[in-house]
Amino acid sequence: MNKEREEINKRQREFYQNFDKNLPSRVWSYFRNKALNNLKKQIGVEQDIYHLHKSWFGDLSQKKVLDLGCYAGNVLSMHLAEHSKEYLGIDLSPKGVAILSRRLKNISGAKAEVKDFLSEEFIEKDFDLIYAYGVLHHFKDVDELIIKLEEKLVPGGEIISYDPLETSKPIKILRRIYRPFQSDRDWEWPFSKKTYYKLAEAFEIKERRAILGKAKWSAFIGLLPISEEKRIQKAKAWHREDWKNSLYSDEAMFKCMHLSLRMKKRQD
Ligand SMILES: C[S@@+](CC[C@H](N)C(=O)[O-])C[C@H]1O[C@@H](n2cnc3c(N)ncnc32)[C@H](O)[C@@H]1O
């Protein structure tokens, strides 16, 4: 394995291992959780993503699933493990994998392992579905990632992903300001337009949805003299617009903060 990546993986593993103790990350996640997650809750973004992904999974009973970068497993990790034919979660973090392994204990055909997706030691393949929630933007080299994803999928196999975008101008500026203080900056590569177009060239984009485009501004209208009820109403309406428009308009999609993709490996 290339030396630089080995070093980054090691630091990333330690970062997630010590996540509770890392002060700058705790400060950042406090603000992010307060401002952004409050807004997401108020407008129902999490439920929308949850239902969207569940509907994209389809019938899992005959599917071999890879939960890439599973850490301790999220709500849908458990759904995948319980309903698929075979489930494998992999992550760099022994701590995350140990927690998930305990949760999977009584589910047959389901297991979690400490593995680097890019390493040669990871030999499992022929997955029908790769679920990567908050994971693909941790790979610096998109071309290398695409080759690996293609290699691991059966023909017609699908990837379901969810990642931050860096394409909205004001967010890009905010991220630049924060970056010097960001302890996980060496393995955080929010999608650029180039990243999206590389993925779209390699895979068939079956569907996509992006969030927090217009809706992100509703966090600021709280500063105006309008009622909380009106603010949430407006935020929900903007969220519905983002959800609908990001499906077909690249311009609307690139104004958003997070992107979910359903990608299919081409048959040829
Ligand atoms: C933001 S966390 C997402 C965790 C989980 N999917 C969830 O929804 O809670 C990203 C995870 O990706 C894992 N990861 C990053 N690069 C990886 C790689 N090359 N192979 C396996 N896992 C990786 C990290 O260890 C980390 O736990």
The ligand as a Gaussian input file, in Angstrom:
#p B3LYP/6-31G(d) Opt

LIG

0 1
 C      -18.433000       9.394000       8.676000
 S      -18.081000       7.730000       9.101000
 C      -19.603000       6.934000       8.608000
 C      -19.944000       5.738000       9.459000
 C      -21.233000       4.981000       9.119000
 N      -21.371000       4.671000       7.715000
 C      -22.471000       5.698000       9.632000
 O      -23.380000       5.953000       8.850000
 O      -22.531000       5.963000      10.832000
 C      -16.945000       7.233000       7.824000
 C      -16.332000       5.862000       8.066000
 O      -15.639000       5.444000       6.884000
 C      -14.548000       4.633000       7.294000
 N      -13.567000       4.518000       6.196000
 C      -12.870000       5.529000       5.615000
 N      -12.012000       5.041000       4.701000
 C      -12.170000       3.692000       4.686000
 C      -11.544000       2.635000       3.960000
 N      -10.564000       2.866000       3.079000
 N      -11.956000       1.362000       4.194000
 C      -12.921000       1.104000       5.105000
 N      -13.548000       2.069000       5.836000
 C      -13.171000       3.349000       5.631000
 C      -14.011000       5.373000       8.523000
 O      -13.224000       4.525000       9.340000
 C      -15.305000       5.846000       9.203000
 O      -15.738000       4.981000      10.217000

